[in-house]
Amino acid sequence: MIRIRILLGAGPTVEDSRPLLHCFSESNRPVARPALAAQVHRAIEDLDRQEARLSRARASPMVLLG
């Protein structure tokens, strides 16, 4: 359950996260798997894009205030 929450917290959907659950050992430690690394990198890139978009959206109204 904790693994699912961690994965979903990073942004992927339940369907995207399902195959990644096999990338963990029984002790909840990640096992080096290319699929896990690629998914984590994609999630980070998605978060970076969202952060940039939100920063631009926040700056737009600030222009009106001078």
C-alpha contacts under 8 A as a table, 3 or more apart, distances in Angstrom:
res1	aa1	res2	aa2	distance
1	M	4	I	5.21
1	M	5	R	6.40
2	I	5	R	5.12
2	I	6	I	6.19
3	R	6	I	5.16
3	R	7	L	6.17
3	R	21	L	7.13
3	R	28	N	7.27
4	I	7	L	5.15
4	I	8	L	6.00
4	I	17	S	7.38
4	I	21	L	7.47
5	R	8	L	5.14
5	R	9	G	5.85
6	I	9	G	5.07
6	I	10	A	6.51
7	L	10	A	5.30
7	L	11	G	7.04
7	L	12	P	6.78
7	L	17	S	6.33
8	L	11	G	5.31
8	L	12	P	5.60
8	L	13	T	6.39
8	L	14	V	6.82
8	L	17	S	7.15
9	G	12	P	7.77
10	A	40	V	7.79
10	A	43	A	6.06
10	A	44	I	7.59
11	G	43	A	6.00
11	G	46	D	7.97
11	G	47	L	7.77
12	P	15	E	8.00
12	P	16	D	5.74
12	P	17	S	6.14
12	P	43	A	6.75
13	T	16	D	5.08
13	T	17	S	6.09
14	V	17	S	5.03
14	V	18	R	6.10
15	E	18	R	5.37
15	E	19	P	7.87
16	D	19	P	6.85
16	D	20	L	7.67
17	S	20	L	5.24
17	S	21	L	6.71
18	R	21	L	5.59
18	R	22	H	7.92
19	P	22	H	6.00
19	P	23	C	7.78
20	L	23	C	5.25
20	L	24	F	7.73
20	L	35	A	7.03
20	L	36	L	5.88
21	L	24	F	5.98
22	H	25	S	7.68
23	C	30	P	5.99
23	C	31	V	5.38
23	C	32	A	7.33
23	C	33	R	6.28
23	C	35	A	7.95
23	C	36	L	6.40
24	F	27	S	7.73
24	F	28	N	5.61
24	F	29	R	5.58
24	F	30	P	4.42
24	F	31	V	5.31
25	S	28	N	5.38
25	S	29	R	5.50
25	S	30	P	6.29
25	S	31	V	6.27
26	E	29	R	7.38
32	A	36	L	7.51
32	A	37	A	7.68
33	R	36	L	5.46
33	R	37	A	6.49
34	P	37	A	5.14
34	P	38	A	6.01
35	A	38	A	5.21
35	A	39	Q	6.11
36	L	39	Q	5.18
36	L	40	V	6.12
37	A	40	V	5.19
37	A	41	H	6.17
38	A	41	H	5.14
38	A	42	R	6.17
39	Q	42	R	5.07
39	Q	43	A	6.12
40	V	43	A	5.07
40	V	44	I	6.21
41	H	44	I	5.12
41	H	45	E	6.17
42	R	45	E	5.05
42	R	46	D	6.11
43	A	46	D	5.05
43	A	47	L	6.21
44	I	47	L	5.06
44	I	48	D	6.16
45	E	48	D	5.02
45	E	49	R	6.27
46	D	49	R	5.14
46	D	50	Q	6.22
47	L	50	Q	5.00
47	L	51	E	6.03
48	D	51	E	5.04
48	D	52	A	6.23
49	R	52	A	5.15
49	R	53	R	6.19
50	Q	53	R	5.06
50	Q	54	L	6.10
51	E	54	L	5.14
51	E	55	S	6.10
52	A	55	S	5.06
52	A	56	R	6.28
53	R	56	R	5.21
53	R	57	A	6.19
54	L	57	A	4.91
54	L	58	R	6.02
55	S	58	R	5.09
55	S	59	A	6.16
56	R	59	A	5.10
56	R	60	S	6.30
57	A	60	S	5.41
57	A	61	P	7.51
58	R	61	P	6.36
58	R	62	M	6.98
59	A	62	M	5.09
59	A	63	V	6.63
60	S	63	V	5.57
60	S	64	L	7.46
61	P	64	L	5.39
61	P	65	L	7.00
62	M	65	L	5.17
62	M	66	G	6.60
63	V	66	G	5.26
